Amino acid sequence: MNRYIVKRYLTVCAGVIFLLAGYSCDKISGTGESKVLLNEVLVNNKTNFQDDYGVQSPWIEVFNRSYASIDIAGYRLAFFRPGIDTDTTEYFIPKGDVLTLIKPRQHALFWADGKPNHGTFHTNFKLDTVGDMWIGLYDSGRKLLDYVYIKENLLEADQSYGRISDAAKEWEVKGTGEDNYITPSTNNKTIGKSPKITNFEEHDSIGIGMSITAMLVVFVGLILLYLAFRFIGMVAVSRSKNRAMKVQGIPSAGKKDMHQSPGEVYAAIAMAMHEFQNVHDVEDTVLTINKVKRAYSPWSSKIYGLRETPNRK
């Protein structure tokens, strides 16, 4: 019984502190030093994102700022309205759901609709526009990881309160313009256009510069390919020549000795040319005719196979 009284007393004291701090400052949030943070909150959902039942409900976005997956099963989401609630409402994130494993630099969206029977990501408390509210995130060891304090009149319908960018320390009201829009389950700050691309479009509206740049890239690539293949071919030919000389037993020579041959080679070449030019001396001008002699045989004579022509009188 004493523990219950002490808990109620601490809760009331915390509520008074948050209430006083809320009136002295429009928005209070955690330091953002933990790995899992509260990233964005939408209280009054009229035409914004719908849940898996097709209902537009308030939601709380949690962000994993680390570069490793973190399972938030067993964590707690807390909700308290100073001056209205007498105790903090806590939602215990159930274990056993694979979707509670948040991947690196990714988000998890919880629907604060007061319907925990709708699934793991539906809390047992509901955010409303009545009074100031304090939302906290505890780990499985009941250590406070992050919190945010939102005043009653800070947000209008379909406006969220989120960090300027994911895991940033500064918070802002989102949904007030085209460049400041609500981002459930995605990055709080999305770059729509690249400044370099925008600048290029301004200076080259027709696209001539882009065409010239593309053609230059293609031609430079072709030239580089030609030089690369030519160099590879020269290296391959040189290596094949070296291997052939090695197989024939010809010693490889340096650059200075590549065109120097021994005297025996020159002598052999000279003898070959001399034999080719003076092989017959003067005999090539004499015509020699030899009579072919064949042994006569009646078996090979063709006259015996012919009929004799009769004599005419």
Secondary structure as the mmCIF struct_conf table of DSSP 4:
data_model
#
loop_
_struct_conf.conf_type_id
_struct_conf.id
_struct_conf.beg_label_comp_id
_struct_conf.beg_label_asym_id
_struct_conf.beg_label_seq_id
_struct_conf.end_label_comp_id
_struct_conf.end_label_asym_id
_struct_conf.end_label_seq_id
HELX_RH_AL_P HELX_RH_AL_P1 ASN A 2 SER A 24
BEND BEND1 ASP A 26 ASP A 26
STRN STRN1 LYS A 27 SER A 29
BEND BEND2 SER A 34 LYS A 35
STRN STRN2 VAL A 36 LEU A 42
BEND BEND3 LYS A 46 ASN A 48
TURN_TY1_P TURN_TY1_P1 ASP A 52 TYR A 53
BEND BEND4 GLY A 54 GLY A 54
STRN STRN3 TRP A 59 ASN A 64
BEND BEND5 SER A 66 ALA A 68
STRN STRN4 ILE A 70 ASP A 71
TURN_TY1_P TURN_TY1_P2 ALA A 73 GLY A 74
STRN STRN5 ARG A 76 PHE A 80
TURN_TY1_P TURN_TY1_P3 PRO A 82 ILE A 84
BEND BEND6 THR A 86 ASP A 87
STRN STRN6 THR A 89 PHE A 92
HELX_LH_PP_P HELX_LH_PP_P1 ILE A 93 PRO A 94
BEND BEND7 LYS A 95 GLY A 96
HELX_RH_3T_P HELX_RH_3T_P1 VAL A 98 THR A 100
STRN STRN7 LEU A 101 ILE A 102
HELX_LH_PP_P HELX_LH_PP_P2 LYS A 103 LYS A 103
TURN_TY1_P TURN_TY1_P4 PRO A 104 ARG A 105
STRN STRN8 HIS A 107 TRP A 111
STRN STRN9 ASP A 113 ASP A 113
BEND BEND8 GLY A 114 GLY A 114
HELX_RH_3T_P HELX_RH_3T_P2 PRO A 116 HIS A 118
TURN_TY1_P TURN_TY1_P5 THR A 120 PHE A 121
STRN STRN10 HIS A 122 HIS A 122
BEND BEND9 ASN A 124 PHE A 125
STRN STRN11 LYS A 126 LYS A 126
BEND BEND10 THR A 129 GLY A 131
STRN STRN12 MET A 133 TYR A 138
TURN_TY1_P TURN_TY1_P6 SER A 140 GLY A 141
STRN STRN13 LEU A 144 ILE A 150
TURN_TY1_P TURN_TY1_P7 GLU A 152 ASN A 153
BEND BEND11 LEU A 154 LEU A 154
TURN_TY1_P TURN_TY1_P8 ALA A 157 ASP A 158
STRN STRN14 SER A 160 ARG A 163
BEND BEND12 ILE A 164 SER A 165
TURN_TY1_P TURN_TY1_P9 ASP A 166 ALA A 167
BEND BEND13 LYS A 169 LYS A 169
STRN STRN15 TRP A 171 LYS A 174
BEND BEND14 GLY A 175 THR A 176
STRN STRN16 GLY A 177 GLY A 177
TURN_TY1_P TURN_TY1_P10 GLU A 178 ASP A 179
STRN STRN17 ASN A 180 ASN A 180
TURN_TY1_P TURN_TY1_P11 PRO A 184 SER A 185
BEND BEND15 THR A 186 THR A 186
BEND BEND16 ASN A 188 LYS A 189
BEND BEND17 LYS A 193 LYS A 193
HELX_RH_AL_P HELX_RH_AL_P2 PRO A 195 HIS A 203
BEND BEND18 SER A 205 GLY A 207
HELX_RH_AL_P HELX_RH_AL_P3 ILE A 208 VAL A 247
TURN_TY1_P TURN_TY1_P12 GLN A 248 GLY A 249
HELX_LH_PP_P HELX_LH_PP_P3 ILE A 250 SER A 252
TURN_TY1_P TURN_TY1_P13 LYS A 255 HIS A 259
HELX_RH_AL_P HELX_RH_AL_P4 GLY A 263 GLN A 277
BEND BEND19 ASN A 278 HIS A 280
TURN_TY1_P TURN_TY1_P14 ASP A 281 VAL A 282
HELX_RH_3T_P HELX_RH_3T_P3 GLU A 283 THR A 285
HELX_LH_PP_P HELX_LH_PP_P4 LYS A 291 LYS A 293
TURN_TY1_P TURN_TY1_P15 PRO A 298 SER A 300
BEND BEND20 LYS A 302 LYS A 302
HELX_RH_3T_P HELX_RH_3T_P4 ILE A 303 GLY A 305
BEND BEND21 LEU A 306 LEU A 306
HELX_LH_PP_P HELX_LH_PP_P5 ARG A 307 ARG A 312
#
